[in-house]
Amino acid sequence: MRGNIAQLMQQAQKMQENVQRAQEELAKIEVTGSAGAGMVTVTLTGRMECRKVRIDPSVISDAEMAEDLVAAAFNDAVNKINAESQTRMSAATAGMPMPPGMKLPF
């Protein structure tokens, strides 16, 4: 029994190290979301910080459309980051399911 507990503790520590490494890697990535067939792009870091917004000049004449496209491009980038985070964290936790409501990155 003691061997099992020690083994579980080692596995938990290794998983924690893997998660921390995955979080550090995620912080360094940049993901670009787009909308309107690429007329608007938003680039975010893995920490959800906005790095760049590009708006095609033809969109600027219609403020409401530009607003909608920026929001859609931002949401596209967020969805891509969430998918990448899920993939990397799943690998870091060796497929162990996270508790319901636990959102990654932490």
C-alpha positions as a Markdown table, in Angstrom:
| # | Residue | x | y | z |
|---|---|---|---|---|
| 1 | Met | 0.0 | 0.0 | 0.0 |
| 2 | Arg | 2.8 | 2.4 | 0.9 |
| 3 | Gly | 4.4 | 1.7 | -2.5 |
| 4 | Asn | 1.2 | 2.6 | -4.3 |
| 5 | Ile | 0.9 | 5.9 | -2.4 |
| 6 | Ala | 4.5 | 6.8 | -3.2 |
| 7 | Gln | 4.0 | 5.9 | -6.8 |
| 8 | Leu | 0.8 | 8.0 | -7.0 |
| 9 | Met | 2.7 | 11.0 | -5.5 |
| 10 | Gln | 5.4 | 10.6 | -8.0 |
| 11 | Gln | 2.9 | 10.5 | -10.8 |
| 12 | Ala | 1.1 | 13.5 | -9.5 |
| 13 | Gln | 4.4 | 15.5 | -9.3 |
| 14 | Lys | 5.3 | 14.5 | -12.8 |
| 15 | Met | 1.9 | 15.5 | -14.1 |
| 16 | Gln | 2.2 | 18.8 | -12.3 |
| 17 | Glu | 5.6 | 19.4 | -14.0 |
| 18 | Asn | 4.1 | 18.5 | -17.4 |
| 19 | Val | 1.2 | 20.9 | -16.9 |
| 20 | Gln | 3.5 | 23.7 | -15.8 |
| 21 | Arg | 5.7 | 23.1 | -18.9 |
| 22 | Ala | 2.6 | 23.0 | -21.1 |
| 23 | Gln | 1.4 | 26.3 | -19.6 |
| 24 | Glu | 4.8 | 27.9 | -20.3 |
| 25 | Glu | 4.7 | 26.7 | -23.9 |
| 26 | Leu | 1.1 | 28.0 | -24.3 |
| 27 | Ala | 2.1 | 31.4 | -23.1 |
| 28 | Lys | 4.6 | 31.7 | -25.9 |
| 29 | Ile | 2.3 | 30.8 | -28.8 |
| 30 | Glu | 0.4 | 33.2 | -31.0 |
| 31 | Val | -2.8 | 32.3 | -32.7 |
| 32 | Thr | -4.6 | 34.3 | -35.4 |
| 33 | Gly | -8.4 | 34.3 | -35.8 |
| 34 | Ser | -10.1 | 35.7 | -38.9 |
| 35 | Ala | -13.5 | 36.7 | -40.1 |
| 36 | Gly | -15.0 | 38.0 | -43.3 |
| 37 | Ala | -12.9 | 35.8 | -45.5 |
| 38 | Gly | -9.7 | 37.2 | -43.9 |
| 39 | Met | -10.8 | 40.8 | -44.1 |
| 40 | Val | -10.3 | 41.1 | -40.3 |
| 41 | Thr | -7.7 | 39.2 | -38.3 |
| 42 | Val | -6.9 | 39.2 | -34.6 |
| 43 | Thr | -3.7 | 37.7 | -33.2 |
| 44 | Leu | -3.7 | 36.6 | -29.6 |
| 45 | Thr | -1.1 | 35.0 | -27.3 |
| 46 | Gly | -1.7 | 31.8 | -25.4 |
| 47 | Arg | -2.5 | 34.1 | -22.4 |
| 48 | Met | -5.3 | 35.7 | -24.4 |
| 49 | Glu | -3.4 | 39.0 | -24.8 |
| 50 | Cys | -4.1 | 40.8 | -28.1 |
| 51 | Arg | -1.0 | 41.3 | -30.1 |
| 52 | Lys | -2.4 | 42.5 | -33.4 |
| 53 | Val | -5.6 | 43.5 | -35.2 |
| 54 | Arg | -5.6 | 43.9 | -39.0 |
| 55 | Ile | -8.6 | 45.4 | -40.7 |
| 56 | Asp | -8.9 | 45.5 | -44.5 |
| 57 | Pro | -9.5 | 49.2 | -45.5 |
| 58 | Ser | -12.7 | 48.2 | -47.4 |
| 59 | Val | -14.3 | 47.2 | -44.1 |
| 60 | Ile | -13.7 | 50.5 | -42.3 |
| 61 | Ser | -16.4 | 52.4 | -44.2 |
| 62 | Asp | -19.1 | 50.3 | -42.5 |
| 63 | Ala | -18.5 | 50.7 | -38.7 |
| 64 | Glu | -21.1 | 48.1 | -37.7 |
| 65 | Met | -19.8 | 45.5 | -40.0 |
| 66 | Ala | -16.2 | 46.2 | -38.8 |
| 67 | Glu | -17.3 | 45.8 | -35.2 |
| 68 | Asp | -19.0 | 42.5 | -36.0 |
| 69 | Leu | -16.0 | 41.2 | -37.9 |
| 70 | Val | -13.5 | 42.2 | -35.2 |
| 71 | Ala | -15.6 | 40.4 | -32.6 |
| 72 | Ala | -15.9 | 37.3 | -34.8 |
| 73 | Ala | -12.2 | 37.2 | -35.5 |
| 74 | Phe | -11.4 | 37.6 | -31.8 |
| 75 | Asn | -13.8 | 34.8 | -30.9 |
| 76 | Asp | -12.2 | 32.6 | -33.6 |
| 77 | Ala | -8.7 | 33.2 | -32.1 |
| 78 | Val | -10.0 | 32.4 | -28.6 |
| 79 | Asn | -11.6 | 29.2 | -29.9 |
| 80 | Lys | -8.2 | 28.2 | -31.5 |
| 81 | Ile | -6.3 | 28.9 | -28.3 |
| 82 | Asn | -8.8 | 26.9 | -26.2 |
| 83 | Ala | -8.5 | 23.9 | -28.6 |
| 84 | Glu | -4.7 | 24.1 | -28.5 |
| 85 | Ser | -4.7 | 24.4 | -24.7 |
| 86 | Gln | -7.0 | 21.4 | -24.4 |
| 87 | Thr | -4.7 | 19.4 | -26.7 |
| 88 | Arg | -1.6 | 20.3 | -24.8 |
| 89 | Met | -3.1 | 19.9 | -21.4 |
| 90 | Ser | -4.6 | 16.5 | -22.3 |
| 91 | Ala | -1.1 | 15.4 | -23.3 |
| 92 | Ala | 0.4 | 16.8 | -20.1 |
| 93 | Thr | -2.1 | 15.0 | -17.9 |
| 94 | Ala | -1.7 | 11.8 | -19.8 |
| 95 | Gly | -5.3 | 11.9 | -20.8 |
| 96 | Met | -6.5 | 12.0 | -17.1 |
| 97 | Pro | -9.9 | 13.8 | -17.2 |
| 98 | Met | -10.1 | 17.1 | -15.5 |
| 99 | Pro | -12.8 | 17.7 | -12.9 |
| 100 | Pro | -16.1 | 19.2 | -14.3 |
| 101 | Gly | -15.8 | 23.0 | -14.4 |
| 102 | Met | -12.0 | 23.0 | -14.4 |
| 103 | Lys | -10.9 | 25.3 | -17.3 |
| 104 | Leu | -7.5 | 25.3 | -18.8 |
| 105 | Pro | -5.1 | 27.0 | -18.7 |
| 106 | Phe | -5.4 | 27.4 | -15.0 |
